[in-house]
């Protein structure tokens, strides 16, 4: 797949439990001059995992490998939840690949109680609900365990890319983290999307897209 030189690529990275079609509204509203790439990161990482375990570093490396295959050298990265953490990892480890960074419902140091509850719920649910096709339930639980151990606090100031932080006003579990991301990343912009919960891209798609694409136009 070849990309026109004048196009700028926007890479959408969904969250744990979501599927790539969660970004359909944003892709439909994509402004002229931008091209969308959506990658199913948990499935990709599970297939390519070299250790049998999930790590943000390995997931980000796998994603960049997929972009290499597509001929994408540099992109705007937009991630939600787990996708935001992977996008953050790319921005810190490979800043030369990042035009801009958008972090929606991202975390800095996930609350232990929240992660314990999420793991307990996933353990009770059937595999067909918890895991995407081709990925085991055990692997998805390993993803939760890996995310629970993350602490990005000391790396916030290392982000050099222009950054937009988004969070739904009803996403109480992630609002404190959104404010920490925006205050810790140099010159980051924070927008709270009124009335939206965790999946603000799905629950308030027009507002999400308007804020995101206005940011992209200024950074393009």
N, C-alpha and C positions, 0 to 999 in steps of 0.2 A: 504494500500500500504506500503510495508516494504522496507527500504533502506539498502543496504549493508554497513557495517561499514566502509569499506575502501573508499567508495565513498564520495566525498564532494559535497554538494548541491549548485547550483547556482540558486538564485531566481531572475527572470526577472519581472520587474514591468513597464508596459507601461504607456504612457502619456494620458492625456485627449483627447478624440477624436480618439485615437488609439484602436486597438484590440490586443489580445494576439499574433496573428500571425505576428505582426510586428517584433517579435524576431525569426522568422523561420530561417533566415540565421545564426544567432548566435547559435541556437540550433543545426543546421546541422553541424556546425564547432566545436562543443563542444569537447574538448580534452578527451582522456581516463582518467578515474578516477574521472570525474565530472558528475553530474546528474542535469538536468534542471527541475525547477518547475516554471510554468508560471501561474499567478493568475490574473483574471479580477477584479482588485481592485475597480473601481467605481461601478460595478454591485454588487460585494460582499458587499461593504459598504452600498449601497442603501437598500439592502435586510435586512441587520442586524442593520441598524442604530437605535440607542436607543433614539435619540433625534429628528429625522426627518431632521436633518441638517448634513452637511459634515464637519468633522474636520480632520486634519492630524493625531491627536492623536488617534481618533477613527478608522480611516482607517488603521493605523499601528497596532493597537490592533487586528483588525479583520484579518489582514494578518497573524499576528503571531498565532492567533487562528487556522487559516487554516493550518499553518505549524505544529502546535501541533497535529492536526488531522492526518496529514501525517507522523507523527513521526520524524519530522525534528527539532532538538534541536538548531543547529547552521548552518549558511549558509553564502555564499558570496552573497551580495545583489547588483544588477545592475538595476538602475532605470533611466528612461528618462523623463525629464520635470516634470510633477506631480509625476510620479513614483520616480524620484530622490528625491523629497521633502519628500515623504513617507519613502524612504530608509534612508534619513538623520534623520528623526524623530525616526526611530527604532534604529539607531546607537547611538543616544544621550540618548534615554530613556531605551534601553535594550542592552547595549554594550556586554553583555555576550552571545547574540544570533548572533553576527556578526563576521565572519572570516575576511571579507574585504568589502569595500564599493566602488562602482563605480557610479559616478554621471554624467549623460550625459544630456546636455542642462538644467542643474538645475538652480534654482533661489535662491537668498538670501532674497531679498525684491523686489518682482515683481513691475516693473514700472506701476504706476497708469494708465497712458495713454494707455499702451499696454493692460492691463486687461479690461479697459473700452471699448476699441475697440473690443476685443475678445467677450465680453458679448453682445455688440450690434450686432455683426455678428451672434452669436448663437441665439439671439432672432428672427432674421429675417428668419433663416433657418427652414425647417420643422423638426418636432421631429424625424422622421426616419433617418435624416442625423445627427442630434446633439447627440441623445441619443442611447446607445446600447439597445438591446432587454431586456425588463424587467425593464428599468430605465426611469423615466419620464424626460421630458425636464426641468421642474421646478427644479428637483433635480440637473441636470447638471449645470444649472445656479447658483444654490446654491454652487456647487463645485467651480465655478469661483469666486464667491463672497468670499468664505472662503480663497482661494489661494491669492486673492488680498490683504487680511488683514495680510498675513504672513510676519514676519520679523525674520530671523534666525541669524541676525548679531551677537547678543550677545552669541550665542551658538556654533559658529564655532570652537572655541578652545576646546570645550568639546568633540569633536569626537576623540576617541582613536583608532579606527580601521584604518588599512592601507587604504588609500584612493586614488582612481584614478578619476581625473576630465577630462571629454571629452566634446568637443564642436566643431561643424562645423565652418569652417572659414567664411561661409556666414550666420551664425546664429547671426546676428548683435544684436538682442534683448537680447541674452543670453551670448555673449562673455564677457561683463563686469562682469556679475555674475560668470562666470566660473573662471575668474581671482581672484575674491574676495574669492570664495570657496577655490581655490588652495593656496592662500596666507594666509587665515585665519585658515584652518585646518592643524594641525601640520603634517609636512613632507608629505603633499599631492603632488601627481604628476599631472601635467597638460599636456594634449596633445590636440592640435588643429588639426582637421582633414580637410586637405586642400580640398576645393571644395565642401564640404558638407554643407547642411543647417541645419534646426532644427532636422530633423529625420536622423541623421548621421548613425544610425544603419541600416536604409533602403537605404539611398542614397549612402553610401560608406561602404557596409557591410563587404567586405574583409578587408579593412583598420581598421574599427572599431573592428572586431573580432581579428585581429592580435595583436592590441595594448592591448585589453582587456585580451586575453588569455595569452599573455606574462606576463602581470601583475599578473594574477591568478597563473600561474606556480611558480612565485617567492614567492607568498604569501601562497601557499598551504602547 
